């Protein structure tokens, strides 16, 4: 391990630049994995190491300098607010609006699908504000993983990290399968004509989709070539995509029939929120923009404009598109696979369905492209901490992109897309994303109200009690809704209790930190509202999705206890021992390990 200056002027641990390799030292360079006996000793210390990692919190300077330096080469700072706006639009507008709108309008909510989009949009915008403050203050590729490491500690960051990776894989897989559906429409075929039916598999996993795999492979090639080149390609496609959306709205409204909107709330209020939980999928992707902060020229200016601008434009377009679709057709006749194309065909504009399908394909392609860029940067930063093998953190010195992480994530995405039905993907994706956004909102409250060594024990305890009360009251409201408690009495208790918990935080706990560059307004009310609405939407998702979410999280914990915990522990203690200037880089109760805690003949 070499200690030296980094590109930002700070001291840090920097890996010597090299080409890609696949040796044991690239995957498991830590002392705990140097031999079977060393691994046995590490396992016997699992309890004390877990206790240390539960209380450890990374410093901002660590994420900005030492951790980032572990990739060897720096990512190129090429992006402006213009790039970020179009990355945001490209990341979000895709399969959600073009596929799930029809599915939810027909089966779950009816014409009130526009209200469902408003509810989901409000939730997403609240999360956008929380992400923006973190992305401006901690502009690294790790996104929410890095933010949670700084504010909630290593363990919670890892749990979130696993769900972040699941979110991106499932999201990409869902979009890729939707790509096949609209491609089939473009060629006057049904999606099943391009899929292989494997009768020996379960019904939810038996429609094999080779086209989705090919699309993901092509996106992978673009994503590893150049971030700036990807950006240019993305905003050209996104501008064309916006033009197609404008055509859909204008042409669709010429065939509008207001009679189709008379039974507006056919499925009632419950249908609105049930659809909102699934349609939240349509807003997923904006967090990928926060992972590009490390490649942004002026994060303090560009990130707020990029994130808020993209989400505002997206929400407006979604609402108008949803209204247009429901005006064109009775909700019971909407096609669940390609709703807009079939709506135009049924209204006598058969030629228009080709324009719609072409525009949808463009939108889904940009979603896949931006998703590929974002998910690779998440994995890169996670691997920098050694919670995942550091081989995945390597940045190619010529392209300035994380090639290994990009390929690994897209291979996993392609496997999921090949087998899994869209309905399963969209529900499971919403749970993971809402869970992560809730954690980010909690982390923002911790960031504003707690500074280690400055906040008094009394204020810290009041903060913990208020956050626990906010979470508990939000969960109580969601549970009452999820189990379909009749009447308004339970909500007359839980909602005022949430308001009281937030008011106590506002009135009795002093803020310990002010944002340096850009801050979320109305703290603690805005992040508390984000927690409440995210948890509430989770209560509207089916039980089977929660079971799958639980199984995935259990698998993450097994990996962490047997691999990730020991690798990240060794890495943190080695860094603390070798850099006197950063002796407390990652706070914990355990004593720093010996300087030899990480062995790698080629550096870090």
N, C-alpha and C positions, 0 to 999 in steps of 0.2 A: 504494500500500500504506500502510495506516495502522497505527501502533503505538500500542497503548493497553492499559489494564487489561482483564482478562477477568473473567468471572463468578466465577472462583475466586480472584481476588485477585492473580494473577500477570500479568506483562506478556506480551503476545502480539500476534500479527498477527491482526486481526479484519476480516472482510469485512462491509461495510455490508449491512444487510438489504434485500432487494429481492424483487420478484416474479420468477417464472421467465422466463427469456429464452433465446434460442438464437443468440447472436452468436458470431463467431469468438473473441472475448475470453473467452467462457464455456468454450470447449473447448480453445483453444490460446493462453493469455495469455502464454506464456513467450517470452523473447527469441529462443530458437533457432527459433521458428516465426513470427517477425515478418515474414520475407520469405524468398524462395527462396535468396538469397545467404546469409542468416543460417543457414538450415537446412544449406546446403552446408558452411559453416564448422563447424557443430556435428558433422556427419557425419565431417569430417576429424579432429575431436578425440575420436572415439569411444573410441579406445584409452586415452587418459589419463583420460577421464571414467569409463570402466568400471573402471579401476584405482582411482579415487577412491571409486566407489560400492561396490566390493567390500570396501573397508576401513572404510566409514562405518557407524557405529552411532548410532541415535537415542537421545536421553536420555528418561527417563521423564517429566520435566517438559515436554519438547517434545510428547509424545503427549497429555499431560493438559491442556495449555494451548494452545500455539501451533497445533498441528495441529488440535485440536478446534475452535478458533476460526474455522478457514477455512470452516466450514459456514454462517457468518452467524448463524443462530439456534441456541440451545441446545436439545437434546432435553429433554423434561420428566422430572424425577425423580419418577415415580409408583409404581414397582414395589416390592413387599416380597418376603420369602422365600416367602410363600404364592403370589404370582403366579409366581415362578420355578419352584417345584415343579411347578405345573400347566403352565407353559410347557414344562418338561422332559418331563413325561409326554405332553403334547400333541404335542411335537416328535418323540417317538420311537415311540410305539405306533401303528402304522399298517400300511402295506403289507408291511413286513417279516414280521411275525407272521402276518398274514392271508393272504398270498400265498406268500412264499418258504418258509415252513414246509412247506407241502405239496409244493412243487417239490423241495426238498432231501431231505425224508424219503422221497419215492418214488424219486428217481433217484440220490441221492448217499450217504445215510447210514443210512436206515432208522430204526427207533425210537430209535437213539442220537442223534437230532437234539437231544434234551434236553441231552446232553453237549456237543454243538456250541454250544448256546446258553450253556452255562456258560463254555466257553472264550472265546467272543466277549464275554461279559459281564465276565469278568476283565480282558480286554484293554481294554474300554471303561472299566471302573472305574479302572484304572491311569491312563488318559489323563484321566479326570475329575479325579483328584487334581492332576495336572500343570496342567490348565487352571485349576483353582480357585485355586491360589496366584497365578498370573498375573492372573486376573480381579480378585482382591482387591487386589493391589498396583498394577495398572495398569488401573483401571476405565474403559475407553474402548470405543467401539463397534467398534473394529477387530479385536477378538478375537485369534486367533492371528497375524494379519498384524502387528498392533501389537507383540505379544510378540516375534516374530522380528526385527522391525526394531530393537528395543532390544538383543537379545542376539546375534543372528547377522548383522545388517546388512541393508542395503537389498536387495542382490541376492537373497539367499536368501529374504527376505520376499516379493519379487515372484514368484519361482518358486512359492512356497507360495500366494501370493494367487491366481495363475491357477488352481491346482488347487482352492483353496477355492471359487472361483466355479463351476468345473466341477462340483465336488461338489454344490453347492446346485442348480444347473440340472438335473443328471442326477437327483438325489434327488427334486426336485419333479416332474420329468417321469415318473419311475417310479411315484410315488404317484398321479399324475393318471391314468395308464393303468390302474393297479390299481383306481382309483375306478370307471372304466368297467366293469371286470370284475364288481365286486360290484353295481353298478347294474343290470347285465344280469341277474344272478341274482335280484335283488329283483323284476324284472319277468318272471321265468320265460323268459329268453332266454339265448343264448350271447353272449359278448363280441363275437364276429365279426359278430353281427347289427347292432351299432351302430358298426361300423368300415367304412371304405371301402377296398376292395381295389384297389390300383394295380398292375396286373400288369407295368407297364413298369419298376417299381423293383425293387431287390434284395429278396429274401425277408425280410431282417431289417428292412427299412424300408418295406414295401409296405402294412402295415395302418394306414391313416390314422385318427386318433382325434379327431374334432371335439368330442366330449363333454369330453375332457380339456382342450381349449383353453377351452371355456366355463367349466369349473370354475375354472381358473387365473385367468381374467378376473374372476370374482366374488370370489375370494380377494384379488385385487389391490385391489379397491375397499375391502374391509374393512381391509386392511393400511395403506393410506394415510390412512384416516380418523382413527385415534387408537390409540396404543399401549395406553393403559389400557383403552379400550373393547375392543380386540382381546383383551386379557388377560381381561377379564370374560367375553366371549363364549367364549374358549378354555376357561376352567376350568369353566364351566357344561357345555359339550359334553364336556369330559374326565371330569367326574363321571358324567354319563350313560353315557359310554363305559366307565368302570370298572364300572358296574352291569351293562352288557351282558356284559362279560368274566366277571364273577362268575356270571352266568346260564349262559354257555357252559360254564364249569368244572363247576358244580353239575349242570346238565342233562346234560352230556356224560358225566360220571362215572356217572350212572345207567344209561348204556348201555355201560359199560366191559366189555371182555373181555380178561382178562390173557393169554389165548393169543396175542393180537396182539403181545405184547412178547417172545415167546420167542426169536425170531431177532433179538436186540437189536442186535448189531453185524454186520449182514448184509454191509456193504461194508468192514468192518475199520477199523483206526485211521486209515488214509489218508482214508477217507470222512468221518470225524469232523472232521478238520482242513480238508479241502476244503470241507465244508459250513460250517464256522466262518468261513472267509474270505468266503463269500457272505453268510452270515447276519449278519455284522458290519453289513451294510446296515440290519438291524433296530434297531441301536443308534445309528445316525447321527442327528444332530439335537441332541444335548445341547450341542454346542459353540455352537449358536445362543443358548443361555442366557447364555454368557459375553459375547456381543456386546451384551447388555442391561445390562451393568454400569454404563454411563454413565447409564442411566435408573433405576437402583436407589437407593433412599433410603439404605440402610446396607450397602454392598457387603461390608464385613468380616464381618458377621453373616449377611446374606441369601444371598450367593452360595454359601458352603459348604453351608448347609442346603438351598438350592434344588437345586444340582447333585447332591450325594451322595444326598439324599433321593429325588430323581426317579430316579436310576440304580438305587438299591437296590429301589425299588418295581417298576420296569420289569423288572429281571432276574428277580425272583421270579415275576411274572406270566407272563413268557415261558416259563419252565421248566414251570410248571404247565399252561399252555395246550398246550405241545408234548406233554407226557405225556398230556393229555386227548385230543388228536387221535389219537395213536397207539394209545390204548386203545380208541377208538371204531371204528377201521377197520384192516385189514391195510395195512401201508405201501404195498404194491404197488397198492392200490385207491384211494389218496388222490388227489383231483382237484388238478391243479397250479394252476388258476386261482382257484377259490373253495373251498378244502379244507374249511373248517368248515361252510359251508352245505350242501355236497354230503354230508358225513358225517352230518349230522342227517337229511337226506332219505333216505339209504340205511338209516338205523337206524329208519325209520318215524316220524320226528318232522318231517314235511314243513313243518309250521307254524313250527317253530323256525328254519328257514333264513332266514325273513324277518326275524326279530329279529337273527340273526347278521349278515345282510347290512346291515341298518340300522345296527347297531353298528359294523361295519367302515367303512361310509361316514362315520359321524361321526368315527371315529378318523383316517381318511385326510384328512378335511377339516381337523381340527386340526393334523395334520402339515404340510399345505400352508400353513396360516395362519401357524404359528410359523416355518416355513422361509422364508416370504416376508418376515417381520419380520427374521429373522436375516441373510438374504443381502443385503438392502438395506443393513443397517448395516455389513456387511463392505465392500461396494462403496463406501459413503459414506466410510469411513475411508481406503480405498485411493485414492479420488479426492482426498481432502484432501492427500495427499502429491504429487499431480499425476502419479502413475504411470498413472492413468486420467484422462480429461478432468475438470477441476474442476466442470463443470456437474453432474456426478453427485453431488457432495458437498453440494449446496444442500439445506438443511432448510427446509421451509415454515414461515414464522413463525406461522401460525395453528394448524395441526395439530401442529406440533412433530415432524413425521415427514419422512424423506427421500423425497419423492414421486418425484423423477426416478430415483433409484437403484432404487426399488421397481418402477416401471413397466418400466425397462430390463431388470432381471433376470427379471421374469415374462414379458416378451415372448420372451426367449431360451428360457426354460423351456417356454413354450407351443409354440414351433417344434420343439424336441426331442421333446416329448410327442406331437406330431402324427404324427411319422414313425417313432420308434425303438422296437424290441421291448424288453420288460422284461428279458429275460435279458442282453442286451448292456449295458443300463443298470446292472443290479445289480453285474456283475463290474467294470466300469470305475469305478463309484462306490467300490467297496471299495478299489481300488488307490489312488485319489486321497486318500481319507480316511486310510488306514493310513500313507501317505507323510507327510501333514501331521502326524498324531499323533506319528510318529517324530521329526519336526523339533522339535515342541513339547517332547518329552521331552529331546532334546539341548539345546535352549535353556534348559531348567530347570537342567541340570547346569552349563552355562556361567554362568548367573545366580548359582548358589550358590558356584561355585569361582573365578570371575574377576571382578575389578573393575578397570577401567582406571585406571592410575596407582598402584594399591595392590598388586596381585598381582605377585610377582617374575617375572622372565623364566623362571627355572628351574621355578617352580610352573606357569606358563602352559604351558610345553613339556610338562611331565608330564601336565597336564590334557588337552592336545591328543592326546598319545600314548594315554592311557587311553580317551578317547572314540573315537578311531580304532580301537582294538583292540576295544572293545565293538561298534561297527558292523560291523567286519570279521568277528568271530566269529559275530555274529548272522546276517550275510549268508551266511557259510559253512554254517551249520546250515540256513538256508532253502534254499540251493542244493542241498545234499545231499538234502533232502526233495523239492524241486521236480523234480529229475531222477531221483528214485526210486532212490537208491543203496541197494543191498541190504546188510543186516547192520547191526550196532550200532557197529562200529568207528569210522566217521567221527564219529558223535555223541559217542563216548567221548573224542574229541579236541576237537571244537568247543565242546561245552557246558562242560567244565572250563576251557577257555581263556577263555570268556566270564566265568565265575565269577572266574578269576584277574585279568582286566582290571578287573572291578568292585571286587574286593578291593584291588587296587593303588590305585585311585582313593580308596577309603575310608581306606586306611592311610597313604598317602604324600603326598596333596595336601590341605592344610588348606582348610577352607571359608572363603571370603573375605567372605561376606555371610549374615546371618541374616534371615529374613523378619520384616517389621515387624508384620504383623497376623495372618496365617495361613500356615502352611507345610506342605509335603508331608512326611509322616513317612518315616523310614528312607531318607534320602538318603545315598548314591547308589543303594541297592539297588532302591528302587521305580521311579524313572525308568529305570534300566538294564533292569529287567524289562519295562517298557513298551516300550522299544526292541526288545528281543529278541522279544517275542511279536508285536508289530506286523510286524516284518520277516519273522518265520516265517510268519505268515498270508499275507503277500504272496507267499511262495514257493508257496502252494497255489492261486494263481489262474492261469487258462489263459494261454497265450502270446499269443493274439490280443488279449486285453485289455491286455497289456503293450505290444504294438505300437501300439494306439490311444493309450495313455498316452504313449508316446514321441513320437508324431506331434503330440499336443496340446502337450507340453512344448517341442518344437522350434518350434512356431508361437508359443508364448509368448516364446521367446528372440528370434525375429525381430522381434516387436512391441517388445520391450524395447530392442533395439539401435537400432531406427529411430525410436522414439517415446518410450517410457517413460523410458529412461535420460536423455535430454536434457531432458525436462520436469522430472523429479525433481531432476536436477543443478542446473538453473537455479533452481528453487524453493528448494532447500537453501542455495545460495550467496547468493541474494538475502536470505533470512531472516538468515543469518549476518552479512551486511554491514550490514543495516539496524537490527539490534538489538544494541547494544553489550553489553547485559546478558546476551545469549545468543550471544556471539561464537563459541562452540563448541557450538552446538545440535546439529549433526550432525557427528561427527568424521570427518575424511578427510585425506588427504595433500595434496590440491590446495589452492591458496590461494583464499580467498573471492573470488567474482566481484564486479564492480562493482555498486553499489546498484541499477542499472537493469536487472538481469538478468531481472526479470519486469515486463512492461508490461501494465497493465490499468487503464483509466481509471476503473473503478468499484471500485478496491481490489484485494484479493488474488484 
